[in-house]
């Protein structure tokens, strides 16, 4: 059984590496063949942003997959996927700052202030920075329970990223809507799991009813779990 689980984990890690390298390989091949279209900079910015969303959805899907399948080892790739998503987000942002705006920070700040799709995209970027910084084991120990509350912001960042994509494409909104539906499903699964955990925790706190003699004043009182 352990050997089968290890094989599955190796396969999943392989797929995670494909998710990391795939978009870069695609961009490299398209660039080499001069197939990035009339605006290659726009193509790089768009594809790095889409890759970020794909990797974010994969990261958020790890816990539902574990709960639905019982395959606990899959959580070992969650950090890798999350940091890879942040790496593509940095590429997306730097492509915009360096290739599209040529580091003209005055124009960039003006864009962030006046163009809503850039505003929400930048907000998503800012939200993901502390999540990437605190993804190490040391930060998990330091923050304790606060770490989980902090990292729930990934759902807010993902929602802002989807909205950023939706407002960016304007006309052809099929893929942004696919991402929105995927995020909604993942969020529903998370909320259902939290409700189930809360009910189970409540039952554990209540515990079984103690059986006491008829003349005992403790008859019917719950036993601590």
C-alpha positions in Angstrom: 0.0 0.0 0.0 2.8 2.4 0.9 4.6 1.6 -2.3 1.5 2.4 -4.3 1.1 5.7 -2.5 4.7 6.6 -3.2 4.3 5.9 -6.9 1.2 8.1 -7.0 3.1 10.8 -5.2 5.9 10.6 -7.7 3.4 10.8 -10.6 1.7 13.8 -9.0 5.1 15.5 -8.4 5.9 14.9 -12.1 2.7 16.5 -13.1 3.5 19.5 -10.8 6.8 19.9 -12.6 5.0 19.8 -15.9 2.7 22.5 -14.6 5.8 24.5 -13.7 7.7 24.1 -16.9 4.8 23.8 -19.4 3.9 27.4 -19.8 7.6 28.4 -20.1 8.2 25.8 -22.7 5.1 26.9 -24.6 6.3 30.5 -24.5 9.7 29.6 -25.6 8.5 27.5 -28.6 6.1 30.2 -29.7 8.8 32.8 -29.4 11.3 30.8 -31.4 8.7 30.1 -34.2 7.6 33.8 -34.1 4.1 32.7 -33.2 3.3 35.1 -30.4 1.2 37.3 -32.7 1.4 41.0 -33.5 2.0 41.9 -29.9 4.3 39.4 -28.3 4.6 41.4 -25.0 0.8 41.2 -24.6 1.0 37.4 -25.3 3.6 37.0 -22.6 1.7 39.0 -20.0 -1.6 37.2 -20.8 -0.1 33.7 -20.7 1.8 34.2 -17.5 -1.4 35.5 -15.9 -3.4 32.6 -17.1 -0.7 30.2 -15.9 -0.9 31.9 -12.4 -4.6 31.2 -12.2 -4.2 27.6 -13.3 -1.6 26.9 -10.7 -3.6 28.7 -8.0 -6.6 26.5 -8.8 -4.4 23.4 -8.6 -3.1 24.6 -5.3 -6.6 25.1 -3.9 -7.7 21.7 -5.2 -5.1 19.8 -3.2 -7.1 19.8 0.1 -10.4 18.8 -1.6 -8.6 15.9 -3.4 -7.1 14.8 -0.1 -10.5 14.8 1.7 -12.4 13.2 -1.2 -9.8 10.4 -1.8 -8.1 10.0 1.5 -4.8 10.4 -0.2 -3.0 12.4 2.5 0.4 12.4 0.7 -0.8 14.8 -1.9 -0.5 17.7 0.5 3.3 17.5 0.0 3.1 19.2 -3.3 0.8 22.0 -2.2 3.6 24.3 -1.2 5.4 23.7 -4.4 2.3 24.5 -6.5 1.6 27.6 -4.5 5.1 29.0 -4.8 5.1 28.2 -8.5 1.9 30.1 -8.9 3.5 33.1 -7.1 6.6 32.8 -9.4 4.4 33.0 -12.5 2.5 36.0 -10.9 5.9 37.7 -10.4 6.7 37.0 -14.1 3.3 38.4 -15.0 3.8 41.6 -13.0 7.4 42.1 -14.1 6.4 41.6 -17.7 3.9 44.4 -17.3 6.3 46.7 -15.4 9.4 46.0 -17.5 8.3 45.0 -21.0 5.0 46.9 -21.3 5.7 50.0 -19.2 9.5 50.1 -19.4 9.7 50.8 -15.6 7.9 54.1 -16.0 6.6 54.0 -12.4 4.6 57.2 -12.7 2.5 55.7 -15.5 2.3 52.4 -13.6 0.9 54.1 -10.5 -1.5 56.0 -12.6 -2.6 52.7 -14.2 -3.1 51.1 -10.8 -5.2 54.1 -9.6 -7.4 54.6 -12.7 -7.8 51.2 -14.4 -10.0 48.9 -12.3 -8.7 45.6 -13.8 -5.1 46.6 -12.9 -6.2 47.8 -9.5 -7.7 44.4 -8.5 -4.8 42.5 -10.2 -2.3 44.5 -8.1 -4.3 43.9 -5.0 -4.2 40.2 -5.6 -0.4 40.4 -6.1 0.0 42.3 -2.7 -2.2 39.7 -0.9 -0.1 36.8 -2.2 3.3 38.3 -1.1 2.8 37.6 2.6 1.5 34.1 1.8 4.6 33.3 -0.2 6.9 34.7 2.5 5.2 32.7 5.3 5.0 29.4 3.4 8.1 28.0 5.2 8.0 25.6 8.1 9.5 28.2 10.4 6.8 30.7 9.7 4.1 28.0 10.2 5.6 27.3 13.7 5.8 31.0 14.6 2.3 31.9 13.5 0.5 28.8 14.8 -3.2 29.0 14.2 -2.9 32.4 12.8 -1.0 30.9 9.8 -4.2 29.1 8.6 -6.3 32.3 9.0 -3.7 34.3 7.1 -3.5 31.7 4.2 -7.3 31.8 3.8 -6.6 35.1 2.0 -5.6 32.9 -1.0 -9.3 32.6 -1.9 -9.6 36.4 -1.9 -6.5 36.7 -4.0 -7.7 34.1 -6.4 -11.1 35.8 -6.7 -9.4 39.1 -7.4 -7.2 37.4 -10.0 -10.3 36.0 -11.8 -12.0 39.4 -11.8 -8.8 41.0 -13.1 -8.8 38.5 -16.0 -12.5 39.0 -16.7 -12.2 42.7 -16.9 -9.1 42.5 -19.0 -10.5 40.3 -21.8 -13.8 42.3 -22.0 -15.4 40.4 -24.9 -14.4 36.7 -24.9 -15.1 35.9 -21.2 -15.3 32.1 -21.6 -12.1 31.3 -19.8 -12.5 33.8 -17.0 -15.9 32.3 -16.3 -14.4 28.8 -16.3 -11.9 30.0 -13.6 -14.8 31.6 -11.7 -16.8 28.4 -11.7 -13.8 26.4 -10.6 -13.1 28.7 -7.7 -16.7 28.6 -6.7 -16.7 24.8 -6.6 -13.5 24.8 -4.6 -14.9 27.3 -2.1 -18.1 25.4 -1.7 -16.2 22.2 -1.0 -14.1 24.0 1.6 -17.2 25.5 3.4 -18.8 22.1 3.4 -15.7 20.5 4.9 -15.6 23.3 7.6 -19.2 22.7 8.5 -18.6 19.0 8.8 -15.6 19.5 11.0 -17.5 22.0 13.2 -20.3 19.5 13.7 -17.9 16.7 14.5 -16.0 18.9 16.9 -19.3 19.8 18.6 -20.2 16.1 19.0 -16.8 15.4 20.5 -17.2 18.3 23.0 -20.7 17.1 23.9 -19.6 13.5 24.3 -21.8 10.5 25.1 -24.4 10.8 27.8 -23.2 9.4 31.1 -25.3 6.7 32.7 -25.8 7.3 36.4 -28.0 5.7 39.1 -31.5 7.0 39.3 -30.8 8.8 42.6 -27.6 10.4 41.3 -27.7 14.2 40.7 -25.3 13.7 37.8 -27.9 11.7 35.7 -28.1 12.9 32.2 -25.0 15.2 32.3 -22.6 14.9 29.4 -19.2 13.4 29.9 -16.2 15.4 28.7 -14.7 13.9 25.5 
